[in-house]
Amino acid sequence: MSETDPQVRPRPQSSALAGVSMRDLLASCAAATVISTPPPVPEPRTCRPVGEHREAA
């Protein structure tokens, strides 16, 4: 068989098989999720009436 034989075709490699381990792939996905997720919205504070925050002397 020669290289020009139409029956012999190289199989395309997926990016996961091109030297990237599953562990590295999962770690990169986790890092991307952390970076792209916005921080949580802080909970609103409850407002007290003006007179309540002072202690009775």
Secondary structure, DSSP 8 states (H G I E B T S, - for coil): --TT-TT-------GGGSS--HHHHHHHHHHHHHHHS------------GGGGS---
